[in-house]
Structures are given as C-alpha cells and as structure tokens.
Amino acid sequence: MKLENSQKVNGEIVANIEKDLRYISGIIKQKGREMLSNYKITPPQFVALQWLFEDGDMTIGELSNKMFLACSTTTDLVDRMEKNQLLVRVKDPNDRRVVRIHLLEEGERIINEVIKKRQVYLEEILKNFTTDEILLVQNNLSKLHQEMR
C-alpha cells in the first residue's frame, strides 16, 4: 500500500527506520573491519579499491570526490596502495596530462575475497528468513537506495 501525497509517514516509524539503518550500518562497518584484519589494507583503502573495482579507472580527484576526502589524503592513500602493488598510476592515452588509477590483480583479489566473506556473513544472517521475506528486504532496500540517489 503506497502512501497518498496527503498522508504523512508517522514520525516514530521514520525514527525507528533511521535508527535501524544506523545500527545496521555500524554492524556492517564493524564486521567489515574484522574481515579486513586478515589483509594488509586499511578500511579507507578498501573503500578506494571498491570504487575502482566497481567504476573502473579514475583520477585522484574523481576518487577523492567519491570518498569525500581531500585530494592530498587520497594521494597518500594511493601512494601506500601503489607501494603494496594493489593499484598503479597510468597516463591517460588520450591526454598525457591526466593520470588514472588502475586496479591491479592483487587489489581485485582482495576485493573479491572480502565481498565473498561479506556475502557469506549476510547469508548466515538471512538463514531464518523466508524466501518471500528476503525478496521483500531486497526490493525495499533497492527502492530506498534509488530514492536516496
């Protein structure tokens, strides 16, 4: 049942949804950090690798914007990851003044492993849900995500 424009969402319900999302986000962040403890990368480095994995090569400026970090902070992050052979700087073939960050095989391997571990964790959490409940969660989270964009 969709709310009509004239109807207001109950403030208490909205407060509870916000609280649940905040708690879920915190748990995901904590579990993610635990999973990363087996790797030689920090949580911000993981976020940077994830952006490169999902969106492909990009400049320091583009990555900085996506991570909401200063360019100098992102440069330091990229320096450390390049040193650990997770990514490499590559000159843009169309404009040699532009340098793009390219994800290397080791960076991709780490992303794939950690994402798989996260999925296994979520699978474990969802084991007491029915298929219909899982689909409902998926559909509603997807819709919420789309509305927030």
N, C-alpha and C positions, 0 to 999 in steps of 0.2 A: 504494500500500500504506500503510495507516494504522497508526501505532504502537499497540500494545496498551498499556493503562494500566500494565502491569508492566514494559514496556520503557522504557529511558531513552534520550534523544537523546544521541548522542555529543558530549561537551563540545567537542571540536575542531571538529566540524561547526557547532555553535552559535557558537563563537568566530569561525569563518570567515564565517558569515552576518552576524553583528553587524558585523564588520569591513567586509564588502562594502557593507552598508547605510549604514554611517558614511561610507565613501568616496563612494558614490553620492550621498548627501545633500550632501556637501561640493561635489561637482562640480555638482550641480543649483543649489546656492546660488551658486556662482561664476558659472555660466552665466547665472543669473537676474540677478545684479548687472551683468554685461556688457550684457545686453539692456536693463536699466533705465538705462544710461548715456545712452541716446538720449532719455530723458524727464526732466522736471523733478520727479522724485519720488525719495525715498529707499527702500531696501528695507523698512524698517518701515512707511512709508506705503503701499507696495504691498501688504503683508500686510493692513493695515487695509482698504484698498479691496477686496481679495479677500474678506474676511469679509463686508463689506457687500454685495458682488456676489452671494455665494453664499447668505447668510442673510437679506438684506433689512435694513430699517431697524432700528437698535438704539440703546440708550442708551450713554453713555460707559462706564458701569460694566460693561455686557454686553461691549462691545468690549474693555475692559481685561482682563476675565476670559479672553476667548478668546485674547488676545495675551500673557497673563501679564505685564502691565505695571501699574504703579501708575496710578491714575486721573489723577493730575497729569501724568504722562508722556503718557498718551493724550489728555488735554485739549490739551496743547501740540501734539501730532501733528495733532489735528483742527483746531486753530486755523490751522496752516500750510496744511492741505489746503483748508480753507474759504476762506482768502485766495487760493488758487490756483484756486478755483472747481471743485474736484473733488467736493465734497460740501457739504451745507448742514445746519444745525440746524433742526429743525422741532418745534413744540409738538405733543404728542400730542392729537388731537381729543377723546379720551375723558377725558384728565386733563391739564389745562393745566400742572400742576407738572412733568410729565415732558417731557423734551426728547429727541427721537430724532435720530440722524444719518442723513441720506438721501443716497445716492449720486447725483451729477449726471451728465449725459450725458458730460462730458469724462472723469470718473473711470471710467465704464463703457467708454468708447472705449479708454482706456489699458489697462484690464484685458483687454479682448478682444484687442487687438493683441499684448500681451505673452504671453498664453496661447497665441495662434496661433503666435507665434515659438517658444515652448517646444515646442509640438506638432510643428512643422517640424523642430526640433532632434532630438527623440526619434524621429521618422520616419526621419531620416538615420541615427541610431544603429542602428535596428532593420532597416535595409535588408538586412543579411546574415543575418537570422533567417528561418527558415521560418514559414509561417502557423501551423503547429502550435506552434512554439516561442513565437511571440508570444502566442498564446492561453493557453499554459501559464504564461507570465510574468504575463499579465493576471489569470488565475484565481488563481494563488498569491499575488500581491500583494494582490488583493482579499480573499482569505481571511485573510491575515496582518493586514491592516488591520481586518477585522471582529473578529478575535480580540483585537486590541490595544484595541479600544473597550471 
